[in-house]
Amino acid sequence: MGNKLFVGSLAWAATDQDLADFFGQVGTVTSAKVIVDRDTNRSKGFGFVEMSTDEEAAKAVKELEGKDLCGRPVAVSEARPKA
């Protein structure tokens, strides 16, 4: 497993800092980014988090999948490479 995670089903109000704080519960976050629409600057409802180790990423998937962040249960999985 890689250390980059995909986070789906984000609340529109979720910020980069919310992601970092949420994943910081299970390990060291090296980056956290909510993806936004470049025209409207509104969240697209998903983001990416990079953990410091593969073990922390695996722990994050196991412990945070389905947990509530900003009022919505989030989907957490390993990020797939760009096609």
CORBEL-V375559 format. One record per residue. N is the residue number from 1. RES is the residue in three letters. PSI is psi in whole degrees, 0 to 359 (NA if undefined). NEAR is the number of other ideal C-beta (glycine too) atoms within 12 Angstrom. D_CENTER is the distance of its C-alpha to the mean C-alpha in Angstrom with 1 decimal. Layout:
n=N res=RES psi=PSI near=NEAR d_center=D_CENTER
n=N res=RES psi=PSI near=NEAR d_center=D_CENTER
//
This chain:
n=1 res=MET psi=139 near=20 d_center=15.4
n=2 res=GLY psi=176 near=22 d_center=13.7
n=3 res=ASN psi=7 near=26 d_center=11.4
n=4 res=LYS psi=130 near=31 d_center=8.9
n=5 res=LEU psi=145 near=41 d_center=6.1
n=6 res=PHE psi=135 near=29 d_center=5.5
n=7 res=VAL psi=114 near=45 d_center=3.8
n=8 res=GLY psi=173 near=27 d_center=7.2
n=9 res=SER psi=35 near=26 d_center=9.8
n=10 res=LEU psi=146 near=35 d_center=8.5
n=11 res=ALA psi=148 near=24 d_center=11.6
n=12 res=TRP psi=330 near=21 d_center=13.4
n=13 res=ALA psi=352 near=16 d_center=13.8
n=14 res=ALA psi=138 near=34 d_center=10.2
n=15 res=THR psi=171 near=20 d_center=10.3
n=16 res=ASP psi=319 near=23 d_center=8.8
n=17 res=GLN psi=322 near=19 d_center=10.6
n=18 res=ASP psi=315 near=29 d_center=9.3
n=19 res=LEU psi=312 near=37 d_center=5.7
n=20 res=ALA psi=316 near=28 d_center=7.9
n=21 res=ASP psi=317 near=18 d_center=10.3
n=22 res=PHE psi=312 near=33 d_center=8.4
n=23 res=PHE psi=340 near=40 d_center=7.3
n=24 res=GLY psi=344 near=21 d_center=10.7
n=25 res=GLN psi=333 near=20 d_center=12.4
n=26 res=VAL psi=357 near=27 d_center=12.3
n=27 res=GLY psi=191 near=27 d_center=12.8
n=28 res=THR psi=122 near=21 d_center=12.9
n=29 res=VAL psi=125 near=32 d_center=10.0
n=30 res=THR psi=333 near=20 d_center=11.6
n=31 res=SER psi=150 near=21 d_center=9.4
n=32 res=ALA psi=125 near=29 d_center=6.6
n=33 res=LYS psi=122 near=28 d_center=7.4
n=34 res=VAL psi=130 near=32 d_center=7.6
n=35 res=ILE psi=129 near=23 d_center=10.1
n=36 res=VAL psi=152 near=19 d_center=13.5
n=37 res=ASP psi=129 near=13 d_center=16.8
n=38 res=ARG psi=337 near=8 d_center=19.2
n=39 res=ASP psi=316 near=7 d_center=22.2
n=40 res=THR psi=347 near=9 d_center=21.1
n=41 res=ASN psi=26 near=11 d_center=18.3
n=42 res=ARG psi=146 near=16 d_center=16.5
n=43 res=SER psi=143 near=26 d_center=12.9
n=44 res=LYS psi=0 near=21 d_center=12.7
n=45 res=GLY psi=12 near=23 d_center=10.4
n=46 res=PHE psi=168 near=27 d_center=7.4
n=47 res=GLY psi=184 near=38 d_center=5.2
n=48 res=PHE psi=142 near=32 d_center=4.6
n=49 res=VAL psi=137 near=46 d_center=4.5
n=50 res=GLU psi=124 near=29 d_center=8.0
n=51 res=MET psi=162 near=36 d_center=9.8
n=52 res=SER psi=332 near=20 d_center=13.6
n=53 res=THR psi=160 near=19 d_center=14.9
n=54 res=ASP psi=325 near=18 d_center=14.6
n=55 res=GLU psi=318 near=17 d_center=15.7
n=56 res=GLU psi=324 near=28 d_center=13.0
n=57 res=ALA psi=316 near=33 d_center=10.4
n=58 res=ALA psi=320 near=22 d_center=12.8
n=59 res=LYS psi=319 near=23 d_center=13.1
n=60 res=ALA psi=317 near=40 d_center=9.4
n=61 res=VAL psi=313 near=31 d_center=9.7
n=62 res=LYS psi=316 near=19 d_center=13.1
n=63 res=GLU psi=334 near=20 d_center=12.7
n=64 res=LEU psi=348 near=32 d_center=9.6
n=65 res=GLU psi=124 near=24 d_center=10.1
n=66 res=GLY psi=357 near=17 d_center=11.9
n=67 res=LYS psi=158 near=22 d_center=11.6
n=68 res=ASP psi=128 near=16 d_center=12.1
n=69 res=LEU psi=118 near=33 d_center=10.0
n=70 res=CYS psi=37 near=24 d_center=12.4
n=71 res=GLY psi=4 near=14 d_center=14.7
n=72 res=ARG psi=142 near=22 d_center=12.8
n=73 res=PRO psi=132 near=18 d_center=11.8
n=74 res=VAL psi=153 near=33 d_center=8.3
n=75 res=ALA psi=127 near=21 d_center=8.4
n=76 res=VAL psi=127 near=35 d_center=6.7
n=77 res=SER psi=168 near=25 d_center=8.7
n=78 res=GLU psi=136 near=24 d_center=9.9
n=79 res=ALA psi=138 near=26 d_center=9.7
n=80 res=ARG psi=150 near=12 d_center=13.3
n=81 res=PRO psi=152 near=8 d_center=15.4
n=82 res=LYS psi=141 near=7 d_center=16.6
n=83 res=ALA psi=NA near=3 d_center=19.7
//
